[in-house]
Amino acid sequence: MLRLSTRLSFPLAGALMTLAVATQAAPLVVYTGTLQGAGEVVMELDARAAANGLLTGRYFYPKSGVDIPLKGSEQALAEPPPNWKREQARTGQGNDAAPTAAVWQGTRDAQGFRGTWTDARSGKQRAFDLRVVGQYDTKSLPTGVNDGIATLPEINAGQAPYDTLKMSGHAEPVGEEIGSGAVAYRMWRDPRTHFLYPRLSRHPDEQVRERVNHLLEQRHWRKSLGALQCMGEAYTANGDIPNAGTLGNFDDEVITVTWLSRALMTVTESGSLDCGGAHPSNHFEPYTYDLLRGEYLDWNRIFDAYVPADSGRPKASPTLTGITATVQRTLASAEAEGNTQDPSKDGCSGLWPDYLVLGTQAPGALSLSVSGVGHASGICLGTLALVPFVDLAPYLKPGAQAYLATD
């Protein structure tokens, strides 16, 4: 008979996964170089102007990572001021009314882009010299699905060179190592976006450690790109959007390692992200990694959890549906008796299996969570119940016990 326990605390809600691959017409050319007196810059421009002569692009200073948009012609590209300056001008609190903050004027060839940057207000000029470091196509990249949670395209120098240059080399480890024995992790932080994300610091298989750390780095990068995109709205959004130009609450994101063993690691992302719009984007997302193989966990290696679907999220198998039905009956009984740990979540298990996501959690249990629901059901986000590993014995596949070892 399945036993279960409910969480003692309601996890933060939230959801926004952003990959900042450009959506402009392809292809795009990426440049790196220096702007005299300002330092290193990374720029991305349309490989060729549109039929009407319009050329668009963006650039950032690596220290901030915030995109500044560019628009104009091959001969002159204008960048706007941040929205707070435009708002000051609109309300008469400042005299920076010009829609253009600076203009990049120069020549482009197969090797690079060079010329003069001119401050539109003061007329001050700086020389720039940029060289081509990459070119890529912005056609939609394929996405995958990992047990009901979409995984986004790889951020690498081949298919996302601009974003790769933005992310590489900024995160550093902080704090003490967490774990015992052969397996441990440390949290890492990008000083531009503040939130922490784990990397494995010890594992008996070095190749597995490297592969899993690559996946963890990708998730960290993706969330950081989302935060920097919010910051970039200082240049693209109207001044009446309150959070434009902030980190959009990404800096309050809660990243938790709920389980770590030689075989499994579950990392939960939760928060309430707000880059503007009618509602914050709430989410609760557990991601489980296979530390025996160095990849995202395929839950079907442990028990029959999912069956293929025609498209989108895989469907819960009869086995998983049976497990959740037993849990739902137990939760309903507890609700009827008034014994629930969190009355605000009474009835939330009715969102299973459509919004069910699995994970693992100390002291050794399968976690059953609600994930991916809309704003109206946001109160249900989070882990509703835990099924101890020992209660999964009747459902386990041959060799699956290796995943559930608690040492």
C-alpha positions in Angstrom: 0.0 0.0 0.0 1.4 3.4 -0.9 2.2 5.8 1.9 2.6 9.4 1.3 3.4 12.7 3.1 2.5 16.2 2.2 4.9 19.2 2.1 5.1 21.3 5.1 5.5 24.5 3.2 4.1 26.0 0.0 6.9 26.6 -2.5 7.2 29.8 -4.4 5.3 29.8 -7.7 6.7 31.0 -11.0 7.5 30.3 -14.6 9.4 31.9 -17.4 11.9 30.1 -19.5 13.5 32.3 -22.1 16.1 31.6 -24.7 17.3 34.9 -26.1 18.0 33.6 -29.6 17.0 36.4 -31.9 13.8 36.2 -33.9 14.8 38.7 -36.7 15.1 37.7 -40.3 18.0 35.3 -40.8 20.9 35.3 -41.1 22.7 37.4 -38.5 26.4 38.3 -38.2 28.1 38.6 -34.8 31.0 40.9 -34.1 33.3 41.5 -31.1 35.7 44.3 -30.5 36.2 47.6 -28.7 34.5 50.9 -28.5 37.2 53.4 -27.6 36.9 54.6 -24.1 34.0 52.3 -23.3 35.6 48.9 -23.6 34.6 45.6 -25.2 31.3 45.2 -27.0 29.5 42.3 -28.7 27.2 43.2 -31.6 24.8 41.4 -33.8 23.5 42.8 -37.1 21.3 41.6 -40.0 23.6 40.2 -42.6 21.9 42.4 -45.1 19.4 45.3 -45.0 15.8 44.7 -45.8 14.3 45.6 -49.1 13.4 49.1 -47.7 17.0 49.6 -46.6 16.3 49.0 -42.9 19.1 47.4 -40.9 18.5 46.1 -37.3 20.6 44.7 -34.6 21.6 44.9 -31.0 24.8 45.0 -28.9 25.9 44.6 -25.2 28.8 45.4 -22.9 29.8 42.0 -21.3 29.9 43.6 -17.8 26.2 44.2 -17.9 25.0 41.8 -20.6 22.0 44.1 -21.4 21.0 44.3 -25.1 20.8 47.8 -26.6 18.8 47.8 -29.8 20.1 49.2 -33.1 18.1 50.4 -36.1 18.9 52.4 -39.2 20.8 51.9 -42.4 24.2 50.4 -43.4 25.6 53.9 -43.1 24.1 54.9 -39.7 22.6 52.8 -36.9 20.8 54.6 -34.1 20.5 53.4 -30.5 17.7 54.7 -28.2 18.1 56.1 -24.7 16.7 54.0 -21.8 13.0 54.4 -21.1 13.6 56.3 -17.8 15.3 59.1 -19.8 12.4 59.2 -22.3 10.0 59.3 -19.4 11.9 62.2 -17.8 11.7 64.1 -21.1 8.0 63.4 -21.5 7.2 64.7 -18.0 9.5 67.7 -18.2 11.8 66.4 -15.6 14.8 66.2 -17.9 16.0 67.6 -21.3 16.9 64.3 -22.9 13.9 64.3 -25.3 15.8 63.0 -28.4 14.6 59.5 -29.4 18.2 58.7 -30.3 21.0 58.4 -27.8 23.9 57.6 -30.1 24.6 56.7 -33.8 27.1 54.1 -35.1 28.5 55.2 -38.5 30.9 53.1 -40.4 31.6 50.5 -43.0 31.1 46.7 -43.0 32.9 44.0 -44.9 33.5 40.3 -44.6 36.1 40.9 -41.9 34.3 43.3 -39.7 32.6 46.6 -38.9 34.5 49.8 -38.1 33.8 53.5 -37.8 32.7 56.1 -35.3 30.1 56.2 -32.5 28.6 59.6 -31.9 26.7 60.7 -28.8 23.6 62.4 -30.1 23.4 64.9 -27.3 26.9 66.0 -26.8 28.4 65.2 -30.2 31.3 63.3 -28.5 32.8 60.7 -30.8 34.5 57.4 -30.2 36.1 55.0 -32.7 35.0 51.4 -32.8 36.6 48.4 -34.5 34.7 45.1 -34.5 35.6 41.8 -36.2 33.3 39.1 -37.4 33.2 36.1 -35.1 30.2 34.2 -36.2 27.1 34.0 -38.4 23.9 32.0 -37.8 20.4 31.4 -39.0 17.5 32.3 -36.7 15.0 29.8 -38.1 13.2 28.0 -35.3 15.4 25.4 -33.6 13.9 22.1 -32.5 12.8 21.6 -28.9 12.5 18.4 -27.0 10.2 17.2 -24.2 11.6 15.7 -20.9 8.7 13.9 -19.2 6.3 16.7 -19.7 8.7 19.7 -19.4 10.0 21.2 -22.6 13.7 21.5 -23.0 14.9 24.3 -25.2 17.6 24.4 -27.9 21.3 24.2 -27.0 23.0 27.5 -26.4 26.3 27.1 -28.1 28.7 29.0 -30.4 27.3 27.3 -33.5 23.6 28.0 -33.2 23.5 30.9 -30.7 26.9 32.6 -30.8 25.6 36.0 -29.6 24.0 34.5 -26.5 27.0 32.2 -25.9 29.3 35.2 -25.8 27.0 36.9 -23.4 26.9 33.9 -21.0 30.4 32.4 -21.1 32.8 33.0 -18.3 30.7 35.1 -16.0 29.3 32.6 -13.4 31.5 31.6 -10.5 31.1 29.2 -7.5 30.0 30.7 -4.2 29.6 29.2 -0.8 30.6 25.9 0.6 30.4 22.5 -1.0 27.1 20.7 -0.1 27.0 16.9 0.1 28.8 13.9 1.6 30.8 11.0 0.4 31.4 10.7 -3.3 28.8 13.2 -4.5 28.5 16.9 -3.8 27.6 20.2 -5.4 28.3 23.9 -5.1 26.0 26.8 -6.1 27.2 29.2 -8.8 26.3 32.8 -9.4 26.4 35.2 -12.4 26.9 38.6 -10.7 24.8 40.3 -13.4 21.7 38.2 -12.5 22.3 37.3 -8.9 20.4 34.1 -8.4 22.2 30.8 -7.6 22.3 27.6 -9.6 24.1 24.3 -8.7 26.9 22.4 -10.4 28.2 19.0 -9.3 31.6 19.4 -7.6 32.1 15.7 -6.9 31.0 12.5 -8.5 32.7 9.1 -8.9 32.4 9.3 -12.7 34.1 12.4 -14.1 32.5 12.1 -17.5 29.0 12.0 -15.9 29.9 15.0 -13.8 30.9 17.0 -16.9 27.8 16.0 -18.9 25.4 16.9 -16.1 27.2 20.1 -15.3 26.8 21.1 -19.0 23.0 20.6 -18.6 23.0 22.5 -15.4 25.0 25.3 -17.0 22.5 25.5 -19.9 19.6 25.9 -17.5 21.5 28.6 -15.6 22.3 30.4 -18.8 18.8 30.2 -20.1 17.4 31.7 -16.9 20.1 34.4 -16.9 19.2 35.3 -20.5 15.6 35.7 -19.4 16.7 38.1 -16.6 18.9 40.1 -18.9 16.0 40.3 -21.5 13.9 41.9 -18.7 16.7 44.4 -18.1 16.9 45.1 -21.9 13.2 46.2 -21.8 14.6 49.5 -20.5 15.3 50.2 -24.2 12.3 48.6 -25.8 9.3 49.0 -23.5 7.2 52.0 -22.8 7.9 53.9 -19.5 4.5 52.8 -18.1 5.6 49.2 -17.7 6.7 49.1 -14.0 9.3 46.3 -14.2 10.9 47.2 -17.5 14.6 47.6 -17.0 14.7 45.4 -13.9 15.7 41.7 -13.4 12.0 40.9 -13.4 12.2 39.0 -10.1 14.7 36.5 -11.5 17.0 37.6 -8.7 14.5 36.3 -6.3 14.3 32.9 -8.1 14.5 30.0 -5.6 16.7 27.1 -6.9 16.8 24.1 -4.6 18.5 20.7 -4.8 15.8 18.5 -3.3 17.7 15.2 -3.7 21.3 14.1 -4.5 22.7 10.7 -4.6 25.2 8.8 -6.8 22.3 8.1 -9.2 19.9 11.0 -9.1 19.8 14.7 -8.7 16.6 16.8 -8.6 16.8 20.6 -9.0 13.6 22.6 -8.5 13.2 26.1 -10.0 10.4 28.3 -8.5 9.6 31.9 -8.5 7.2 34.6 -9.6 8.7 36.4 -12.6 7.4 39.7 -13.8 8.7 41.5 -16.8 5.4 43.3 -17.4 2.0 42.1 -18.4 -1.3 41.5 -16.6 0.0 38.8 -14.3 3.4 37.6 -13.1 4.6 34.4 -14.6 4.5 31.8 -11.8 6.2 28.4 -11.9 7.4 25.4 -10.1 9.6 23.1 -12.1 11.5 20.0 -10.9 14.3 18.7 -13.2 15.8 15.3 -12.5 19.2 14.2 -13.7 20.4 10.7 -14.3 23.8 10.5 -12.6 24.4 7.0 -13.8 24.3 8.1 -17.5 24.9 11.8 -17.4 21.6 13.0 -18.9 18.1 14.1 -18.0 16.4 11.2 -16.3 14.1 9.0 -18.4 11.6 8.0 -15.7 10.7 4.9 -17.8 14.1 3.4 -16.7 12.7 3.2 -13.1 9.1 2.2 -13.8 6.5 2.5 -16.6 5.8 6.2 -16.1 5.0 7.6 -19.5 3.7 6.5 -22.9 4.4 8.3 -26.1 2.0 11.0 -27.3 1.3 12.2 -30.8 2.8 15.6 -29.9 3.7 17.7 -26.9 3.8 16.3 -23.4 4.0 12.5 -23.0 1.0 10.9 -21.4 1.0 9.3 -18.0 1.1 5.5 -18.2 -1.6 3.3 -16.5 1.0 2.5 -13.9 1.6 6.2 -13.1 -2.1 7.0 -13.3 -2.7 4.1 -10.8 -0.1 5.5 -8.4 -1.5 9.0 -8.5 -5.1 7.7 -8.1 -4.1 6.0 -4.9 -2.4 9.2 -3.7 -5.5 11.3 -4.7 -7.8 9.0 -2.6 -5.5 9.4 0.4 -5.3 13.2 0.0 -9.1 13.4 -0.4 -9.5 11.4 2.8 -7.1 13.7 4.6 -9.0 16.8 3.2 -12.3 15.4 4.4 -10.9 14.9 7.9 -9.3 18.4 7.9 -5.8 16.9 8.3 -4.1 18.5 5.3 -0.9 20.4 5.9 -1.9 23.1 3.4 -5.7 23.6 3.2 -5.2 26.1 0.3 -4.2 23.2 -1.9 -7.2 21.0 -1.2 -8.3 19.4 -4.4 -5.2 20.5 -6.4 -4.4 16.8 -7.1 -7.3 16.9 -9.5 -4.9 18.6 -11.9 -3.0 15.3 -12.2 -2.0 13.7 -14.5 -2.2 16.5 -17.0 0.0 18.8 -14.9 1.9 16.2 -13.0 5.7 16.4 -12.8 7.9 13.9 -11.0 10.9 14.5 -8.9 12.9 13.1 -6.0 13.2 14.5 -2.6 14.9 13.7 0.7 14.8 11.6 2.8 14.2 9.3 -0.2 10.9 9.7 -2.0 9.2 10.2 -5.3 7.7 13.7 -5.4 4.4 14.4 -7.1 4.1 18.0 -8.1 1.7 20.3 -10.0 3.6 22.2 -12.7 2.8 24.2 -15.8 -0.7 25.5 -14.9 -2.0 28.9 -15.8 -2.3 31.9 -13.5 -5.8 31.0 -12.2 -4.5 27.7 -10.8 -1.2 29.1 -9.5 -2.0 28.3 -5.9 -1.7 24.6 -6.8 1.9 24.9 -8.0 4.3 22.8 -6.0 4.8 19.4 -4.5 1.6 17.9 -3.1 2.8 14.5 -2.0 5.8 12.2 -1.5 5.8 8.5 -2.1 8.7 6.8 -0.3 11.0 4.8 -2.5 10.2 1.6 -0.7 6.6 1.9 -1.8 7.6 1.9 -5.4 9.0 -1.7 -5.2 6.0 -3.4 -6.9 6.4 -1.1 -9.9 10.2 -1.1 -10.4 11.9 -2.4 -13.6 14.9 -4.7 -13.4 17.9 -2.7 -12.4 15.9 0.3 -11.2 16.8 -0.2 -7.6 20.2 1.3 -8.5 18.5 4.7 -9.0 16.8 4.6 -5.7 19.8 3.8 -3.5 20.1 6.4 -0.8 23.8 6.3 -0.2 
